[in-house]
């Protein structure tokens, strides 16, 4: 991979400290690795430039045209659309040879009127049929189904040509189905399936949340469905808030991870829980992962499970409202190894300020370049405070989880306050490193005077 020439390690560290030197705690940054990489970035702007689109709220990397090059899918739920940008296989930096636009009716063109179904709230991709091209999976949680408002739906694009295949609950209810989506082979039959969160699905009178697993193969019409309910239902449990897929036990089967940020844990209300359902999935078989230091003083809630990612036997958990070391809403990242999840490493932002919201998003990807998975968390400080750290991506090297972070990468200039919402990874440029794809949905287009929320996506490589 091509990199810019490095300045001296001491100069790089001093330059970064200059960005953060607003209180004495930042001196802890001196422990950071001296091998400080300088990274390129590639910006994907909203091709239609629609205000309020929140372009970049969700992203996924897939190969939708089966040309061997990674494509980037982007959700813009504020306008009810999604976009595919076709990778051109550039060996030095990400590049794209064209794009397509979709809403719930199929391909569209700019300009087009906005929709209210939140099509694009979450996206994923995978091969759902016999052809070599990946399909694009899109959640639309505000879809009306059989007269039920906000029942929600999931759409599969590419599987039957131009028209998306719609997946809905067999018993529609106001549940926001599609607020999260994930693909994997959850019943171990060799066919890819789709899981979708329905975080407001009612259970016994409480809006506790469910997850719907739709089993492939998929054809227009009804799909086989397994409904997984919140095992510890409480009002606003938000079971299905976020989903991730990995192989926690190393048996070769896909395991489904479900966050429930509002559940009670260790007798602490709203402490949050994560559930691991090993493949082949069953309602009655799961492991529970919790904050090792639950604290009733973490008010209004630590948001343990605000974002999760799983890869191989690793589980990453972000808790962006966690109080830590006396700092309110400093936030924490957690890295758990499977299969037992009995041990955990805690990751804090060095020199944290109040309202840094470390752990807003997280991802496992090889971005350091030593063949080990690395663990990256988004720091989303409140930029309206008199003293604020910058928006940043902070990475721990997988070979030294208990050491200092290997890299802190500041967001590019003018990033919105929710930089990181659409965080994922992909092999955008051939080589050992993997690229981070970062959504910036509250980015304001130039000349709009702020509060525009057009959005953009940044690829770091």
ZIGIRA-V397997 format. One record per residue. N is the residue number from 1. OMEGA is omega as a letter, one per 20 degrees, with the letter a starting at -180 (none if undefined). Layout:
# ZIGIRA-V397997
n->[N & N]
omega->[OMEGA & OMEGA]
This chain:
# ZIGIRA-V397997
n->[1 & 2 & 3 & 4 & 5 & 6 & 7 & 8 & 9 & 10 & 11 & 12 & 13 & 14 & 15 & 16 & 17 & 18 & 19 & 20 & 21 & 22 & 23 & 24 & 25 & 26 & 27 & 28 & 29 & 30 & 31 & 32 & 33 & 34 & 35 & 36 & 37 & 38 & 39 & 40 & 41 & 42 & 43 & 44 & 45 & 46 & 47 & 48 & 49 & 50 & 51 & 52 & 53 & 54 & 55 & 56 & 57 & 58 & 59 & 60 & 61 & 62 & 63 & 64 & 65 & 66 & 67 & 68 & 69 & 70 & 71 & 72 & 73 & 74 & 75 & 76 & 77 & 78 & 79 & 80 & 81 & 82 & 83 & 84 & 85 & 86 & 87 & 88 & 89 & 90 & 91 & 92 & 93 & 94 & 95 & 96 & 97 & 98 & 99 & 100 & 101 & 102 & 103 & 104 & 105 & 106 & 107 & 108 & 109 & 110 & 111 & 112 & 113 & 114 & 115 & 116 & 117 & 118 & 119 & 120 & 121 & 122 & 123 & 124 & 125 & 126 & 127 & 128 & 129 & 130 & 131 & 132 & 133 & 134 & 135 & 136 & 137 & 138 & 139 & 140 & 141 & 142 & 143 & 144 & 145 & 146 & 147 & 148 & 149 & 150 & 151 & 152 & 153 & 154 & 155 & 156 & 157 & 158 & 159 & 160 & 161 & 162 & 163 & 164 & 165 & 166 & 167 & 168 & 169 & 170 & 171 & 172 & 173 & 174 & 175 & 176 & 177 & 178 & 179 & 180 & 181 & 182 & 183 & 184 & 185 & 186 & 187 & 188 & 189 & 190 & 191 & 192 & 193 & 194 & 195 & 196 & 197 & 198 & 199 & 200 & 201 & 202 & 203 & 204 & 205 & 206 & 207 & 208 & 209 & 210 & 211 & 212 & 213 & 214 & 215 & 216 & 217 & 218 & 219 & 220 & 221 & 222 & 223 & 224 & 225 & 226 & 227 & 228 & 229 & 230 & 231 & 232 & 233 & 234 & 235 & 236 & 237 & 238 & 239 & 240 & 241 & 242 & 243 & 244 & 245 & 246 & 247 & 248 & 249 & 250 & 251 & 252 & 253 & 254 & 255 & 256 & 257 & 258 & 259 & 260 & 261 & 262 & 263 & 264 & 265 & 266 & 267 & 268 & 269 & 270 & 271 & 272 & 273 & 274 & 275 & 276 & 277 & 278 & 279 & 280 & 281 & 282 & 283 & 284 & 285 & 286 & 287 & 288 & 289 & 290 & 291 & 292 & 293 & 294 & 295 & 296 & 297 & 298 & 299 & 300 & 301 & 302 & 303 & 304 & 305 & 306 & 307 & 308 & 309 & 310 & 311 & 312 & 313 & 314 & 315 & 316 & 317 & 318 & 319 & 320 & 321 & 322 & 323 & 324 & 325 & 326 & 327 & 328 & 329 & 330 & 331 & 332 & 333 & 334 & 335 & 336 & 337 & 338 & 339 & 340 & 341 & 342 & 343 & 344 & 345 & 346 & 347 & 348 & 349 & 350 & 351 & 352 & 353 & 354 & 355 & 356 & 357 & 358 & 359 & 360 & 361 & 362 & 363 & 364 & 365 & 366 & 367 & 368 & 369 & 370 & 371 & 372 & 373 & 374 & 375 & 376 & 377 & 378 & 379 & 380 & 381 & 382 & 383 & 384 & 385 & 386 & 387 & 388 & 389 & 390 & 391 & 392 & 393 & 394 & 395 & 396 & 397 & 398 & 399 & 400 & 401 & 402 & 403 & 404 & 405 & 406 & 407 & 408 & 409 & 410 & 411 & 412 & 413 & 414 & 415 & 416 & 417 & 418 & 419 & 420 & 421 & 422 & 423 & 424 & 425 & 426 & 427 & 428 & 429 & 430 & 431 & 432 & 433 & 434 & 435 & 436 & 437 & 438 & 439 & 440 & 441 & 442 & 443 & 444 & 445 & 446 & 447 & 448 & 449 & 450 & 451 & 452 & 453 & 454 & 455 & 456 & 457 & 458 & 459 & 460 & 461]
omega->[r & r & r & r & a & r & a & r & a & r & r & a & r & a & a & r & r & r & a & a & r & r & a & a & a & r & r & a & a & r & a & a & r & r & a & a & r & a & r & r & r & a & r & r & r & a & r & r & a & r & r & a & a & r & a & r & r & r & r & r & a & r & a & r & r & r & r & r & a & r & r & r & a & r & r & a & r & r & r & a & r & a & r & r & a & r & a & r & r & a & a & a & a & r & a & a & r & a & r & a & r & q & a & r & a & a & r & r & r & i & r & a & a & r & a & a & a & r & a & r & r & a & r & a & r & a & a & a & a & a & a & a & r & r & a & a & a & r & r & a & a & r & r & a & r & r & a & r & r & r & r & a & r & a & r & a & r & a & r & a & a & a & r & r & a & r & r & r & r & r & a & r & r & a & a & r & a & r & r & r & r & r & r & r & a & r & r & r & r & a & a & a & a & r & a & r & r & a & r & a & a & r & r & r & r & r & a & r & r & r & r & r & r & a & r & j & a & r & r & a & a & r & r & a & r & r & r & a & r & a & a & a & r & r & a & r & r & r & a & r & r & a & r & a & r & r & a & a & r & a & r & r & r & r & a & r & a & r & r & a & a & a & r & r & a & r & r & r & r & r & r & r & r & r & r & r & a & r & i & a & r & a & a & a & r & r & a & r & a & r & r & a & a & a & r & a & r & a & j & r & r & a & r & a & r & r & r & r & r & r & a & a & a & r & r & r & r & r & a & r & r & r & a & r & r & a & a & r & r & a & r & r & a & r & a & r & r & j & a & a & a & r & a & r & a & a & a & r & r & a & a & r & r & r & r & r & r & a & r & r & a & a & r & a & r & a & r & r & a & r & r & r & r & a & a & r & r & r & a & a & r & a & r & r & r & r & a & r & r & r & a & r & a & a & r & r & a & r & a & a & a & r & r & r & a & a & r & a & a & r & r & a & r & r & r & a & r & r & r & a & a & a & r & a & r & r & a & r & a & a & a & a & r & a & r & r & a & r & r & a & r & r & r & r & a & r & a & r & r & r & a & r & r & r & r & r & r & r & r & a & none]
